[in-house]
Amino acid sequence: MTRTLAATLLISLSLAGATAPGAIAADYIGNGQARTYNAGVCGEASVLGFITSRFEYRDANYLHANLSIAEIRNMGQSRQEFRDETHLVEREYCYATAVMTDGEQRALYYLIERPWGFAGVGRSIEFCVGGLDPWYVYGAYCASLR
């Protein structure tokens, strides 16, 4: 049942991502001025689909909590580290809200690194769902991905 739900979710996310404009996140600074960031790659359907399917694998093989990500919303970028002569990999730190199949909303933090893989082609995606990292792989409450 959860695999069918995840497949349906993945298809709907990819269709919604193809027709929807990029998500915008806002930071409020100082005297109420808003500084906005385009969510860019943080809101791409392929990234969100990877996170959803990978979480289902981790739950089935490690957590055994019988949970899946039903929806990912409120995506945004918290910071970006550009590639230069001393840093060969560009990093984008993202955040979102993951609505789980049990109805609970949890913080989701993820990191997109590129270029990655064989000969610098492709990207790496690491993610952490708040409260569902019992071995603190990403630190206390996903600290290393924030």
N, C-alpha and C positions, 0 to 999 in steps of 0.2 A: 504494500500500500504506500509506504513512504517513498519507494523508488518511483512509482507512478506519479505521486504528488511532486517529487523533485523534478521529474522530466517535464511535467506540465508547467511547473514554475519556471524552469529554464527556457522553455519555448516562449512562454508569455513575456519573460524578461527580455529575451532577444528581440521579440516583435515590438515591445514597448520601447526598447532602446533605439531601434531603427527609426521610429517615428517621432520620438520625443526630443525636444531640444536639451542641451546639456544642463545639468543641475547647477544651481548657484548657491553658494554658502556665504554667510555674512559673519564678520567679526565686528563687534562693537567696541570702539576704542574711544578713550578720552571723553569728550562731552557729547556722546550720543551719535557721533558720526559712524557710519557703517563703511567698512572696507570689505568688498566682495571678492571672492575667488571663484573662478569657474572650476567646477568639480573635474572637468576634463576626463582624463583616463580613469579617475576614481569612480566615475559613474558609468563606465562602458559595460555593456551587457556581457562581453566576454570575460571581463574581470569578475563581475558579480556571479556569473555562472560557474566559473572556476571555484570561487569561494564556496558556493552552495554545494557543489558536487564533492569537493574535498572535505567539507565539514561532515557530510553524510558518511564518507569513508572513515574519517577519524572517529565518528560516533560508533559506527558498527564495529570497528576493530580495537578501539582503545577506551572510549568513555562508557559505552554500553548504557547510555541514558535514554535510548529510544527517542532521540530528538532530531529534528531537521530544521533548517532555516526555511520558513514559509515565505518571508518577504524581507528585502533589504531596502531601507528608506533613509532619507536625510543624509545622503552621501556628501562629503566635502573633503577638501584637502587642507591639512593642518600646516604642512610645510613641504618645501621642495629643495633638494640639494642638487645643484646642477653639476654636470660633468666638466672637469677641467684637466689640466696637465697633471695634477696630483691625485685627483679622484677620477678613476676610469669608469665608474658606474654612476648613472644618474638615479636618484632615489626620490620617490614621491610617497609621503606619509599621508594616509587617508583615514577617515573615520566615517562611521555610519551607525544606524540603529538596525539590529537584526531582530525581526519578529519570529519567534520560535514556534514550532507546531503545538507547544503547550500553551501558547498565548502570551508568554512572557516576552518583554522587550529587553534586549541586552545590548550593551555597547559593543561595537565591532570596530577593531583597529586593524588596518592592513598596510603593507608596504609593497610598493611596486618598484623593482629594480630593473634597469635596462641600460645598455645592452647586456645580455646574459646568455649563457648556454654555449654551445659549440661555436667557436669563432666569433663570439660576441653577437650572435643572432638570437633574438627572442627576449623574453623577460622572465623574471622570477617574482612570484607573489607569495608573501608570507602573511598570515592573518591570525588573529586571536579574538575569541569571543569572551567578553567579560564574565568571570565566574565559571567558565568551562575550560580552565587550564589548570587541572589539579596538580600537575608536576611543576608549575611555574616555569615552563619553557621560555616564556617571554617576560619573565619577571612578575612581580606582584601586580595584579590587575593590568596585565599587558603593557607594562611600563616601557619596554624596549621598542615597542611599535608605536608609541604615542609620540 
